[in-house]
Amino acid sequence: MIVEIFVNYTLAFIMWLVIGRATISLFTKDPKNPIYSLFVRVTEPIYILFRKIFPKGTTIFIILTIILLRILTVKYL
């Protein structure tokens, strides 16, 4: 039960970070912007992992994959 809650919250946190990066990238892609650089530094390891698994994956694909993982986690753990 505790593992299920931990995995669910971790995936939710990752999902909101990726959504935040996608949203802020609509407004700026300036690497000197501190908020944008924060999102890039935090989410880049996630992007690298997903790019190794799915080379043609976009941000929307990553978000949908994380949502699917959350649903499967809640349903089967």
Backbone as numpy.savetxt, mean C-alpha at the origin, in Angstrom:
# Nx Ny Nz CAx CAy CAz Cx Cy Cz
-6.92 -15.30 16.95 -7.74 -14.11 16.95 -6.87 -12.84 16.95
-5.85 -12.81 17.77 -4.98 -11.65 17.84 -4.17 -11.50 16.56
-3.74 -12.63 16.00 -2.99 -12.59 14.75 -3.85 -12.04 13.63
-5.11 -12.45 13.58 -6.04 -11.96 12.56 -6.20 -10.45 12.65
-6.36 -9.94 13.84 -6.54 -8.51 14.03 -5.26 -7.76 13.65
-4.11 -8.29 14.04 -2.84 -7.65 13.71 -2.62 -7.60 12.20
-2.85 -8.72 11.51 -2.67 -8.76 10.06 -3.66 -7.82 9.37
-4.89 -7.80 9.85 -5.91 -6.93 9.25 -5.52 -5.46 9.40
-5.10 -5.05 10.58 -4.71 -3.65 10.80 -3.44 -3.29 10.03
-2.51 -4.23 9.93 -1.29 -3.98 9.17 -1.60 -3.78 7.70
-2.44 -4.65 7.15 -2.82 -4.51 5.74 -3.63 -3.23 5.52
-4.47 -2.86 6.48 -5.24 -1.62 6.37 -4.30 -0.41 6.37
-3.29 -0.43 7.23 -2.32 0.66 7.29 -1.55 0.79 5.98
-1.11 -0.36 5.45 -0.39 -0.36 4.17 -1.29 0.16 3.06
-2.55 -0.29 3.07 -3.50 0.15 2.04 -3.67 1.66 2.06
-3.83 2.24 3.26 -4.03 3.69 3.34 -2.77 4.46 2.97
-1.60 3.88 3.24 -0.36 4.52 2.80 -0.27 4.57 1.28
-0.62 3.46 0.63 -0.57 3.41 -0.84 -1.61 4.36 -1.43
-2.80 4.39 -0.85 -3.83 5.32 -1.32 -3.37 6.76 -1.11
-2.74 7.04 0.02 -2.21 8.38 0.28 -1.15 8.78 -0.73
-0.27 7.84 -1.07 0.76 8.15 -2.07 0.13 8.40 -3.44
-0.86 7.60 -3.79 -1.52 7.80 -5.08 -2.24 9.15 -5.12
-2.88 9.51 -4.02 -3.61 10.77 -3.97 -2.67 11.97 -4.03
-1.61 11.92 -3.26 -0.70 13.07 -3.24 0.07 13.18 -4.55
0.27 12.07 -5.24 0.98 12.14 -6.52 0.13 12.80 -7.60
-1.18 12.92 -7.37 -2.03 13.66 -8.30 -1.73 15.15 -8.23
-1.30 15.63 -7.08 -1.08 17.05 -6.88 0.36 17.48 -7.07
1.29 16.62 -6.68 2.71 16.99 -6.81 3.55 15.73 -6.99
4.63 15.89 -7.72 5.62 14.83 -7.82 7.01 15.42 -7.54
7.00 16.51 -6.83 8.24 17.20 -6.48 8.93 16.44 -5.35
10.12 15.90 -5.58 10.80 15.15 -4.52 11.23 16.01 -3.33
11.21 17.32 -3.49 11.57 18.21 -2.39 10.40 18.46 -1.44
9.19 18.09 -1.86 8.02 18.22 -1.00 8.15 17.21 0.14
8.14 17.67 1.40 8.37 16.74 2.51 7.28 15.68 2.67
6.04 16.02 2.39 4.96 15.05 2.54 5.08 13.98 1.46
5.32 14.41 0.23 5.47 13.44 -0.87 6.68 12.54 -0.64
7.80 13.12 -0.21 8.99 12.30 0.02 8.78 11.32 1.18
7.99 11.71 2.18 7.66 10.79 3.27 6.88 9.60 2.75
5.84 9.86 1.95 5.05 8.77 1.39 5.90 7.87 0.50
6.79 8.45 -0.28 7.64 7.65 -1.16 8.59 6.78 -0.34
9.21 7.35 0.69 10.14 6.56 1.51 9.45 5.41 2.23
8.20 5.65 2.69 7.50 4.62 3.44 6.93 3.54 2.52
6.43 3.93 1.36 5.76 2.95 0.50 6.66 2.32 -0.55
7.85 2.83 -0.76 8.71 2.27 -1.81 9.08 0.80 -1.57
9.36 0.36 -0.34 9.59 -1.08 -0.16 8.39 -1.95 -0.55
7.19 -1.44 -0.32 5.98 -2.16 -0.72 5.90 -2.22 -2.23
6.16 -1.11 -2.88 6.14 -1.06 -4.34 7.20 -1.99 -4.94
8.40 -2.03 -4.35 9.46 -2.90 -4.85 9.03 -4.35 -4.76
8.43 -4.73 -3.63 7.95 -6.10 -3.46 6.90 -6.46 -4.51
5.93 -5.58 -4.70 4.87 -5.86 -5.67 5.39 -5.83 -7.10
6.38 -4.99 -7.38 6.95 -4.96 -8.73 7.72 -6.23 -9.05
8.32 -6.87 -8.04 8.99 -8.15 -8.27 7.97 -9.24 -8.57
6.84 -9.21 -7.86 5.82 -10.24 -8.06 5.00 -9.96 -9.31
4.58 -8.72 -9.49 3.75 -8.31 -10.63 4.46 -7.17 -11.37
5.28 -7.47 -12.37 6.09 -6.42 -13.02 5.26 -5.32 -13.68
4.08 -5.61 -14.14 3.27 -4.60 -14.83 2.20 -4.01 -13.91
2.30 -4.26 -12.62 1.28 -3.78 -11.68 1.32 -2.28 -11.48
0.14 -1.68 -11.47 0.02 -0.24 -11.22 -0.41 -0.02 -9.77
-0.55 1.22 -9.38 -0.96 1.53 -8.02 -2.35 0.99 -7.73
-3.25 1.12 -8.67 -4.61 0.59 -8.48 -4.57 -0.92 -8.28
-3.72 -1.59 -9.05 -3.57 -3.04 -8.90 -3.04 -3.40 -7.52
-2.10 -2.62 -7.03 -1.55 -2.87 -5.70 -2.62 -2.67 -4.63
-3.40 -1.60 -4.75 -4.47 -1.34 -3.78 -5.49 -2.47 -3.81
-5.90 -2.90 -4.99 -6.88 -3.99 -5.09 -6.34 -5.29 -4.52
-5.06 -5.55 -4.71 -4.45 -6.75 -4.15 -4.44 -6.70 -2.62
-4.12 -5.55 -2.06 -4.11 -5.41 -0.61 -5.53 -5.55 -0.05
-6.51 -4.98 -0.72 -7.91 -5.13 -0.28 -8.32 -6.60 -0.32
-7.95 -7.30 -1.38 -8.26 -8.73 -1.48 -7.59 -9.51 -0.36
-6.34 -9.20 -0.06 -5.66 -9.86 1.05 -6.35 -9.60 2.38
-6.83 -8.38 2.57 -7.57 -8.06 3.81 -8.84 -8.87 3.92
-9.57 -8.97 2.82 -10.82 -9.74 2.82 -10.55 -11.21 3.12
-9.54 -11.76 2.47 -9.19 -13.16 2.71 -8.70 -13.39 4.13
-7.99 -12.44 4.67 -7.51 -12.55 6.05 -8.66 -12.58 7.04
-9.59 -11.68 6.87 -10.72 -11.60 7.79 -11.61 -12.84 7.64
-11.75 -13.32 6.42 -12.65 -14.46 6.19 -12.05 -15.78 6.67
-10.77 -16.00 6.44 -10.21 -17.32 6.68 -9.30 -17.43 7.90
-8.94 -16.36 8.55 -8.11 -16.49 9.76 -8.93 -16.48 11.00
